[in-house]
Amino acid sequence: MKCPKDGFDLASSTYHGVQIETCPRCGGMWLDAGELEAVAHEDRPSIFSRVVSDALTSLRNTVKPKK
């Protein structure tokens, strides 16, 4: 699978039963449908915090304020 942001191959890993794809170039983290909910409902605040933080960082980097 390719990174939607930069086209590099994603590295797949499993974290407590949830498969997560990460991009070694941009550091993006990609989850399939339902995986974010699976992580959010578990007692794993560190991975959930990272997912949310990465998503917000990505949005901040792509959305440019109007002048």
Biopython code that builds the backbone (N, CA, C, O; Angstrom):
import numpy as np
from Bio.PDB.StructureBuilder import StructureBuilder

atoms = [
    (1, "MET", "N", (0.841, -1.167, 0.000)),
    (1, "MET", "CA", (0.000, 0.000, 0.000)),
    (1, "MET", "C", (0.896, 1.244, 0.000)),
    (1, "MET", "O", (1.958, 1.255, 0.622)),
    (2, "LYS", "N", (0.458, 2.274, -0.697)),
    (2, "LYS", "CA", (1.229, 3.514, -0.818)),
    (2, "LYS", "C", (0.652, 4.595, 0.098)),
    (2, "LYS", "O", (-0.550, 4.631, 0.362)),
    (3, "CYS", "N", (1.527, 5.464, 0.570)),
    (3, "CYS", "CA", (1.119, 6.592, 1.403)),
    (3, "CYS", "C", (0.293, 7.557, 0.552)),
    (3, "CYS", "O", (0.741, 7.969, -0.518)),
    (4, "PRO", "N", (-0.901, 7.923, 1.009)),
    (4, "PRO", "CA", (-1.712, 8.870, 0.251)),
    (4, "PRO", "C", (-1.073, 10.259, 0.143)),
    (4, "PRO", "O", (-1.400, 11.026, -0.762)),
    (5, "LYS", "N", (-0.176, 10.574, 1.052)),
    (5, "LYS", "CA", (0.438, 11.902, 1.068)),
    (5, "LYS", "C", (1.627, 12.009, 0.118)),
    (5, "LYS", "O", (1.725, 12.970, -0.645)),
    (6, "ASP", "N", (2.543, 11.015, 0.161)),
    (6, "ASP", "CA", (3.767, 11.149, -0.634)),
    (6, "ASP", "C", (4.085, 9.962, -1.539)),
    (6, "ASP", "O", (5.091, 9.983, -2.247)),
    (7, "GLY", "N", (3.245, 8.928, -1.526)),
    (7, "GLY", "CA", (3.418, 7.815, -2.446)),
    (7, "GLY", "C", (4.429, 6.760, -2.044)),
    (7, "GLY", "O", (4.642, 5.809, -2.795)),
    (8, "PHE", "N", (5.061, 6.894, -0.880)),
    (8, "PHE", "CA", (6.018, 5.884, -0.418)),
    (8, "PHE", "C", (5.267, 4.647, 0.073)),
    (8, "PHE", "O", (4.092, 4.721, 0.432)),
    (9, "ASP", "N", (5.971, 3.496, 0.085)),
    (9, "ASP", "CA", (5.383, 2.266, 0.607)),
    (9, "ASP", "C", (5.159, 2.395, 2.104)),
    (9, "ASP", "O", (6.039, 2.850, 2.836)),
    (10, "LEU", "N", (3.974, 1.990, 2.557)),
    (10, "LEU", "CA", (3.658, 2.025, 3.978)),
    (10, "LEU", "C", (4.198, 0.782, 4.663)),
    (10, "LEU", "O", (4.207, -0.304, 4.084)),
    (11, "ALA", "N", (4.647, 0.946, 5.894)),
    (11, "ALA", "CA", (5.089, -0.178, 6.718)),
    (11, "ALA", "C", (3.915, -0.577, 7.601)),
    (11, "ALA", "O", (3.302, 0.270, 8.251)),
    (12, "SER", "N", (3.608, -1.855, 7.624)),
    (12, "SER", "CA", (2.479, -2.352, 8.399)),
    (12, "SER", "C", (2.966, -2.966, 9.703)),
    (12, "SER", "O", (3.954, -3.700, 9.730)),
    (13, "SER", "N", (2.260, -2.655, 10.779)),
    (13, "SER", "CA", (2.570, -3.256, 12.073)),
    (13, "SER", "C", (1.264, -3.486, 12.821)),
    (13, "SER", "O", (0.232, -2.908, 12.482)),
    (14, "THR", "N", (1.321, -4.321, 13.824)),
    (14, "THR", "CA", (0.139, -4.607, 14.626)),
    (14, "THR", "C", (0.389, -4.136, 16.044)),
    (14, "THR", "O", (1.409, -4.462, 16.651)),
    (15, "TYR", "N", (-0.548, -3.371, 16.560)),
    (15, "TYR", "CA", (-0.454, -2.856, 17.917)),
    (15, "TYR", "C", (-1.685, -3.311, 18.677)),
    (15, "TYR", "O", (-2.786, -2.815, 18.433)),
    (16, "HIS", "N", (-1.509, -4.252, 19.597)),
    (16, "HIS", "CA", (-2.611, -4.805, 20.397)),
    (16, "HIS", "C", (-3.785, -5.236, 19.522)),
    (16, "HIS", "O", (-4.944, -4.960, 19.833)),
    (17, "GLY", "N", (-3.470, -5.909, 18.437)),
    (17, "GLY", "CA", (-4.505, -6.454, 17.568)),
    (17, "GLY", "C", (-5.031, -5.496, 16.514)),
    (17, "GLY", "O", (-5.887, -5.880, 15.717)),
    (18, "VAL", "N", (-4.552, -4.272, 16.486)),
    (18, "VAL", "CA", (-4.992, -3.291, 15.497)),
    (18, "VAL", "C", (-3.860, -3.080, 14.500)),
    (18, "VAL", "O", (-2.742, -2.729, 14.876)),
    (19, "GLN", "N", (-4.167, -3.301, 13.215)),
    (19, "GLN", "CA", (-3.150, -3.133, 12.181)),
    (19, "GLN", "C", (-3.039, -1.653, 11.830)),
    (19, "GLN", "O", (-4.036, -0.995, 11.531)),
    (20, "ILE", "N", (-1.822, -1.147, 11.871)),
    (20, "ILE", "CA", (-1.552, 0.260, 11.608)),
    (20, "ILE", "C", (-0.497, 0.349, 10.519)),
    (20, "ILE", "O", (0.526, -0.335, 10.573)),
    (21, "GLU", "N", (-0.753, 1.201, 9.525)),
    (21, "GLU", "CA", (0.226, 1.447, 8.476)),
    (21, "GLU", "C", (0.855, 2.814, 8.734)),
    (21, "GLU", "O", (0.157, 3.797, 8.982)),
    (22, "THR", "N", (2.174, 2.859, 8.674)),
    (22, "THR", "CA", (2.876, 4.123, 8.856)),
    (22, "THR", "C", (3.809, 4.366, 7.674)),
    (22, "THR", "O", (4.319, 3.430, 7.058)),
    (23, "CYS", "N", (4.016, 5.632, 7.379)),
    (23, "CYS", "CA", (4.909, 6.013, 6.291)),
    (23, "CYS", "C", (6.275, 6.343, 6.871)),
    (23, "CYS", "O", (6.386, 7.222, 7.726)),
    (24, "PRO", "N", (7.325, 5.647, 6.417)),
    (24, "PRO", "CA", (8.658, 5.927, 6.938)),
    (24, "PRO", "C", (9.191, 7.296, 6.505)),
    (24, "PRO", "O", (10.131, 7.813, 7.109)),
    (25, "ARG", "N", (8.604, 7.874, 5.479)),
    (25, "ARG", "CA", (9.093, 9.176, 4.997)),
    (25, "ARG", "C", (8.441, 10.344, 5.743)),
    (25, "ARG", "O", (9.139, 11.183, 6.313)),
    (26, "CYS", "N", (7.107, 10.399, 5.741)),
    (26, "CYS", "CA", (6.428, 11.552, 6.343)),
    (26, "CYS", "C", (5.968, 11.292, 7.774)),
    (26, "CYS", "O", (5.601, 12.223, 8.491)),
    (27, "GLY", "N", (5.990, 10.007, 8.195)),
    (27, "GLY", "CA", (5.559, 9.682, 9.551)),
    (27, "GLY", "C", (4.056, 9.575, 9.703)),
    (27, "GLY", "O", (3.549, 9.413, 10.813)),
    (28, "GLY", "N", (3.340, 9.666, 8.589)),
    (28, "GLY", "CA", (1.880, 9.560, 8.633)),
    (28, "GLY", "C", (1.445, 8.195, 9.136)),
    (28, "GLY", "O", (2.120, 7.190, 8.915)),
    (29, "MET", "N", (0.319, 8.177, 9.808)),
    (29, "MET", "CA", (-0.233, 6.937, 10.347)),
    (29, "MET", "C", (-1.613, 6.743, 9.733)),
    (29, "MET", "O", (-2.453, 7.642, 9.780)),
    (30, "TRP", "N", (-1.843, 5.572, 9.160)),
    (30, "TRP", "CA", (-3.085, 5.311, 8.451)),
    (30, "TRP", "C", (-3.781, 4.109, 9.058)),
    (30, "TRP", "O", (-3.167, 3.070, 9.299)),
    (31, "LEU", "N", (-5.069, 4.269, 9.302)),
    (31, "LEU", "CA", (-5.893, 3.209, 9.877)),
    (31, "LEU", "C", (-7.030, 2.907, 8.917)),
    (31, "LEU", "O", (-7.534, 3.807, 8.246)),
    (32, "ASP", "N", (-7.434, 1.651, 8.848)),
    (32, "ASP", "CA", (-8.575, 1.268, 8.034)),
    (32, "ASP", "C", (-9.859, 1.595, 8.788)),
    (32, "ASP", "O", (-9.834, 1.905, 9.979)),
    (33, "ALA", "N", (-10.975, 1.522, 8.078)),
    (33, "ALA", "CA", (-12.278, 1.812, 8.676)),
    (33, "ALA", "C", (-12.487, 0.974, 9.934)),
    (33, "ALA", "O", (-12.271, -0.238, 9.928)),
    (34, "GLY", "N", (-12.903, 1.623, 10.995)),
    (34, "GLY", "CA", (-13.192, 0.939, 12.244)),
    (34, "GLY", "C", (-12.008, 0.789, 13.173)),
    (34, "GLY", "O", (-12.196, 0.528, 14.361)),
    (35, "GLU", "N", (-10.788, 0.945, 12.668)),
    (35, "GLU", "CA", (-9.611, 0.739, 13.521)),
    (35, "GLU", "C", (-9.416, 1.876, 14.520)),
    (35, "GLU", "O", (-8.968, 1.637, 15.641)),
    (36, "LEU", "N", (-9.740, 3.093, 14.137)),
    (36, "LEU", "CA", (-9.624, 4.202, 15.084)),
    (36, "LEU", "C", (-10.592, 3.993, 16.244)),
    (36, "LEU", "O", (-10.242, 4.218, 17.403)),
    (37, "GLU", "N", (-11.801, 3.565, 15.927)),
    (37, "GLU", "CA", (-12.777, 3.292, 16.974)),
    (37, "GLU", "C", (-12.312, 2.164, 17.881)),
    (37, "GLU", "O", (-12.509, 2.220, 19.095)),
    (38, "ALA", "N", (-11.693, 1.137, 17.294)),
    (38, "ALA", "CA", (-11.188, 0.016, 18.092)),
    (38, "ALA", "C", (-10.114, 0.486, 19.059)),
    (38, "ALA", "O", (-10.074, 0.045, 20.207)),
    (39, "VAL", "N", (-9.252, 1.373, 18.606)),
    (39, "VAL", "CA", (-8.200, 1.905, 19.466)),
    (39, "VAL", "C", (-8.801, 2.835, 20.514)),
    (39, "VAL", "O", (-8.400, 2.806, 21.677)),
    (40, "ALA", "N", (-9.762, 3.658, 20.104)),
    (40, "ALA", "CA", (-10.356, 4.643, 21.013)),
    (40, "ALA", "C", (-11.117, 3.980, 22.151)),
    (40, "ALA", "O", (-11.158, 4.516, 23.258)),
    (41, "HIS", "N", (-11.718, 2.830, 21.899)),
    (41, "HIS", "CA", (-12.513, 2.162, 22.927)),
    (41, "HIS", "C", (-11.674, 1.326, 23.880)),
    (41, "HIS", "O", (-12.181, 0.842, 24.892)),
    (42, "GLU", "N", (-10.421, 1.156, 23.572)),
    (42, "GLU", "CA", (-9.527, 0.408, 24.446)),
    (42, "GLU", "C", (-8.842, 1.364, 25.410)),
    (42, "GLU", "O", (-8.876, 2.580, 25.223)),
    (43, "ASP", "N", (-8.232, 0.817, 26.423)),
    (43, "ASP", "CA", (-7.501, 1.633, 27.385)),
    (43, "ASP", "C", (-6.067, 1.806, 26.900)),
    (43, "ASP", "O", (-5.119, 1.313, 27.511)),
    (44, "ARG", "N", (-5.937, 2.516, 25.790)),
    (44, "ARG", "CA", (-4.624, 2.763, 25.194)),
    (44, "ARG", "C", (-4.497, 4.241, 24.830)),
    (44, "ARG", "O", (-4.423, 4.584, 23.650)),
    (45, "PRO", "N", (-4.472, 5.101, 25.818)),
    (45, "PRO", "CA", (-4.453, 6.532, 25.504)),
    (45, "PRO", "C", (-3.235, 6.977, 24.710)),
    (45, "PRO", "O", (-3.318, 7.958, 23.971)),
    (46, "SER", "N", (-2.114, 6.292, 24.840)),
    (46, "SER", "CA", (-0.916, 6.751, 24.133)),
    (46, "SER", "C", (-1.069, 6.616, 22.622)),
    (46, "SER", "O", (-0.712, 7.542, 21.894)),
    (47, "ILE", "N", (-1.589, 5.496, 22.128)),
    (47, "ILE", "CA", (-1.749, 5.326, 20.685)),
    (47, "ILE", "C", (-2.869, 6.223, 20.176)),
    (47, "ILE", "O", (-2.756, 6.791, 19.090)),
    (48, "PHE", "N", (-3.949, 6.360, 20.943)),
    (48, "PHE", "CA", (-5.047, 7.228, 20.533)),
    (48, "PHE", "C", (-4.565, 8.678, 20.456)),
    (48, "PHE", "O", (-4.886, 9.395, 19.508)),
    (49, "SER", "N", (-3.800, 9.099, 21.450)),
    (49, "SER", "CA", (-3.268, 10.462, 21.458)),
    (49, "SER", "C", (-2.362, 10.697, 20.260)),
    (49, "SER", "O", (-2.387, 11.773, 19.662)),
    (50, "ARG", "N", (-1.565, 9.701, 19.907)),
    (50, "ARG", "CA", (-0.667, 9.846, 18.756)),
    (50, "ARG", "C", (-1.466, 9.956, 17.461)),
    (50, "ARG", "O", (-1.139, 10.768, 16.595)),
    (51, "VAL", "N", (-2.512, 9.142, 17.325)),
    (51, "VAL", "CA", (-3.337, 9.188, 16.120)),
    (51, "VAL", "C", (-3.970, 10.570, 15.976)),
    (51, "VAL", "O", (-3.922, 11.169, 14.901)),
    (52, "VAL", "N", (-4.560, 11.072, 17.054)),
    (52, "VAL", "CA", (-5.209, 12.382, 17.008)),
    (52, "VAL", "C", (-4.177, 13.482, 16.759)),
    (52, "VAL", "O", (-4.413, 14.386, 15.958)),
    (53, "SER", "N", (-3.049, 13.407, 17.436)),
    (53, "SER", "CA", (-1.998, 14.408, 17.260)),
    (53, "SER", "C", (-1.480, 14.422, 15.826)),
    (53, "SER", "O", (-1.297, 15.491, 15.243)),
    (54, "ASP", "N", (-1.244, 13.243, 15.257)),
    (54, "ASP", "CA", (-0.765, 13.162, 13.876)),
    (54, "ASP", "C", (-1.801, 13.718, 12.901)),
    (54, "ASP", "O", (-1.453, 14.406, 11.941)),
    (55, "ALA", "N", (-3.072, 13.415, 13.153)),
    (55, "ALA", "CA", (-4.137, 13.919, 12.281)),
    (55, "ALA", "C", (-4.202, 15.443, 12.331)),
    (55, "ALA", "O", (-4.317, 16.095, 11.294)),
    (56, "LEU", "N", (-4.131, 16.007, 13.526)),
    (56, "LEU", "CA", (-4.174, 17.464, 13.662)),
    (56, "LEU", "C", (-2.951, 18.122, 13.031)),
    (56, "LEU", "O", (-3.072, 19.169, 12.395)),
    (57, "THR", "N", (-1.792, 17.526, 13.199)),
    (57, "THR", "CA", (-0.574, 18.056, 12.586)),
    (57, "THR", "C", (-0.693, 18.040, 11.071)),
    (57, "THR", "O", (-0.313, 19.000, 10.401)),
    (58, "SER", "N", (-1.215, 16.959, 10.539)),
    (58, "SER", "CA", (-1.393, 16.846, 9.097)),
    (58, "SER", "C", (-2.344, 17.918, 8.582)),
    (58, "SER", "O", (-2.087, 18.538, 7.551)),
    (59, "LEU", "N", (-3.442, 18.135, 9.301)),
    (59, "LEU", "CA", (-4.392, 19.170, 8.897)),
    (59, "LEU", "C", (-3.753, 20.553, 8.940)),
    (59, "LEU", "O", (-3.945, 21.360, 8.031)),
    (60, "ARG", "N", (-3.009, 20.818, 9.979)),
    (60, "ARG", "CA", (-2.355, 22.128, 10.094)),
    (60, "ARG", "C", (-1.363, 22.353, 8.956)),
    (60, "ARG", "O", (-1.191, 23.480, 8.491)),
    (61, "ASN", "N", (-0.714, 21.285, 8.512)),
    (61, "ASN", "CA", (0.279, 21.411, 7.447)),
    (61, "ASN", "C", (-0.345, 21.534, 6.066)),
    (61, "ASN", "O", (0.304, 22.026, 5.143)),
    (62, "THR", "N", (-1.589, 21.099, 5.905)),
    (62, "THR", "CA", (-2.216, 21.129, 4.585)),
    (62, "THR", "C", (-3.193, 22.282, 4.422)),
    (62, "THR", "O", (-3.415, 22.742, 3.301)),
    (63, "VAL", "N", (-3.777, 22.755, 5.501)),
    (63, "VAL", "CA", (-4.738, 23.854, 5.423)),
    (63, "VAL", "C", (-3.985, 25.164, 5.626)),
    (63, "VAL", "O", (-3.381, 25.403, 6.671)),
    (64, "LYS", "N", (-4.040, 25.996, 4.603)),
    (64, "LYS", "CA", (-3.346, 27.275, 4.679)),
    (64, "LYS", "C", (-4.371, 28.379, 4.919)),
    (64, "LYS", "O", (-5.403, 28.422, 4.250)),
    (65, "PRO", "N", (-4.093, 29.275, 5.873)),
    (65, "PRO", "CA", (-5.046, 30.352, 6.144)),
    (65, "PRO", "C", (-5.168, 31.297, 4.953)),
    (65, "PRO", "O", (-4.202, 31.540, 4.229)),
    (66, "LYS", "N", (-6.389, 31.828, 4.764)),
    (66, "LYS", "CA", (-6.613, 32.797, 3.692)),
    (66, "LYS", "C", (-6.019, 34.133, 4.089)),
    (66, "LYS", "O", (-6.040, 34.518, 5.258)),
    (67, "LYS", "N", (-5.491, 34.832, 3.100)),
    (67, "LYS", "CA", (-4.885, 36.150, 3.366)),
    (67, "LYS", "C", (-5.922, 37.236, 3.263)),
    (67, "LYS", "O", (-5.607, 38.411, 3.452)),
]
sb = StructureBuilder()
sb.init_structure("model")
sb.init_model(0)
sb.init_chain("A")
sb.init_seg("    ")
for serial, (resi, resn, name, xyz) in enumerate(atoms, 1):
    if name == "N":
        sb.init_residue(resn, " ", resi, " ")
    sb.init_atom(name, np.array(xyz, "f"), 0.0, 1.0, " ", f" {name:<3s}", serial, name[0])
structure = sb.get_structure()
